[in-house]
C-alpha cells in the first residue's frame, strides 16, 4: 500500500515506512514463519541492520506492518466516504473501497490470525481495538442515516455488526488480490439493497 512517496503529501517516505511497506508485501506473500528479515531489507533497499534499528524482532515488525496497514486502509476509505451525500452511498462506497484496496490487508490479517501466538494478548488487544474503531465507523454511518430519515430506527450497533460481518464474508473470495487485479465483479448496490430491504415480500 505504501509507495516510495506519500501520494497525499508528495514527501519521501521515511526508512521506517519503507520497511513497513516491504514487510507488508513479503509477509503477505510468504507468511510470518517463512519470511526473512533479509528479504524485507532487500525489498526496502536498506541493510538488514537498519531493520533492527526500528524493530527489535520479526514479530514486532509483523505486528506493526499489519496494524499500520489497517489504519492506513481506514484512512483512505474515510476520505472516499467524505465525498458521499447519503448514508446509503457511504455504505456502497465502503464495500467498493474494501474490495479495491482492502484485499491485501485482509489477507495479512488472516496470516496474523493463523500464525501469531494466541497468548500474545497485547497484539490481539491492538487488533480488537482496530476492529472496534471500524465497527464504530459503520455505526456512525447508520446513525447518520437514521437521523436524516434514510433508515428506520434500529439498534445501530447490531446493524453495524451485521453489515461488518457481511462485508468481511463478501471479501473472502478476493483475499490476497492486489489492487487493479481482475476479479469477479461485486455489485455493492445489490449487497446494500438486501441489507436494507431484506428478502421478505412486502
N, C-alpha and C positions, 0 to 999 in steps of 0.2 A: 504493500500500500504506500509506503514511503517512497519518495523519489530522491534523486540527488539534490534537488532543490524543492523547497516547500512551494506547492502550487499556489498558495494564497498570498504568501509574503515575498516570494521570489528569492528568499535568502538561502544561502548554502546550509545544508544540514550539518549538525554537529557530528563528531565521531560517534558519540553515544547513539544518536538517531540512526546513523548509517549501520551501526552494529545491530540495532534492534530490527531494522528493515531486513538485513541479511539473515538474521536469526529466524524471522517470521517465514522467510522463503525456505531455508534449509530444514527447519523443524517440520514445516508443513509437508515437505517432500519426503523426509526420511524418518520422521518421528523423533521422540526425545532420545531414546537409547542409542539409535544408530547415527544420529547427527554428531559431528565432531566440531570442537571449538576451532580447530584449524580450518575446516571448511567454511565456517561462518566468517572467520577473519579474512580468508581469501575473497569471499563474496563481498565483504565490506571494504576490501582493499586496504586493510590495516594489518599490523602484526598481531600474532597470537597473544603476545604480552599486553598489547593495548586493550584487548577484550577484557582481560583480567584487571585492568586498571579501573574499569567501570562496573564489572560484575564479578563477584567473588567466586561464583560457581556456575556450572552449566544450568543447574536447576533455577538459580536466581535469574539468569538470562532468559530462560524459557518462560518463566512466570511473568517477567516484566514485558517481554515481547507480546505475550497474549493479552495482558491487562491493558497496555498502552495501545495495542492494535484495536481492541474493543472500544476503548474510549475515543480513538480517532474515528472509527466507524460511526459511533453515535453522533459525534460532532458533525460529520459530513451529512448524515441523514437529517439532523436538526436544521441545517442550513437549507436543504432542499424543501423541507416541510414548511419553512417560513414563507415560501412563495405561494403556498396554497391558500385558497379563500374559504374553504369549508372543512369541517371535521371529516366528512366522508372523503374528500380529496386527500386529506392528510393520511388517512388510513390506507388508501390506494397507493399513494406515493411511498409510504413506508414499506409496503410489500415490494414495489418496484426497486427501490434502493437496496433493500435487503438482498434481493436476488442479484442485483447488478454488482454490488461491491462487498456484500457480506459473506459470500461463499467461502473465501479463503479463511476468514476469521472463524466461521462456524466449524470449518474443517479443523482448524487449530485447536478450538475448544474441545472437540471430540478427542483429539490426541491427548489433551490435558486430562480429560476425564478418565481415559484409559491408562495413562502412564504415570501420572503424578501420584505419589503416595497418598492413600486415603487418610492417613493420620496427620497430614500437613494442614492443620487447622487454620493457620494464618492465610495460606494461599486460598483455600476453599472459602474462607471468610471474605477475601477480596472478590472472588468470583461471585459469591452470593450478593455482595453489595452492588456489583455492576448489574446483575440481573434485576435487583430491586429498583435501581435507578431507571433501567429500561422499562420495567413494568409501570413505574410511576409516570414515565413519559407517555405511555399509551393511555393510562388512566386520565391524564390531563387532557388528552385529545377527546376522550369520551365525555369528560366533564364539560368541556367546551361545547361539544355537540348538544348536550342536554341543556346547557344554559342558553344556547341560541335557538332552541326549539327544533333542532335537526333530529335528535334522538329522544325517545321517551325516557322517563325517569327510571333508572335501573341501578343496581348495585354496580357502580363503575369499576371498582376493584375486581370483582368477579368477572365482569365483562372484559376487562383488560387481560386477566389471566387466560380466559378462553381464547381471545384474539392472539395473544402472545404464543400460546401453545400451538394454535393452528398455523401461524406463520412459521414456527420452527419446524413443524411437520411438513409443511409445504416446501421448505427449503431443502429437506433431507436428500432428495434425489440429486440435488445440484451441489452438494457439499464437495469442496475441492475445486470447483470450476472457477477459472480465473476470469477477471473482468474482460468482457469483449468476446469470450469464447462462446461458440454456438451451443445452445441447449434448447430443450423443449420450451416452447413459449408458454408462459404462465399469464393468465389474464387477471390482474388484480381486481378489476371491477366485478368479476364473477365471484371471486372469493368474498369481497366485501358485501355483495348483494346477498349471498347466502347467509353471511354472518349477521347482517342487519335485518333481513326479511325472514330468515328461517326457511323451512321446507314444507310447512303446513299450507294447505289450500285455504285461501281467505274467503 
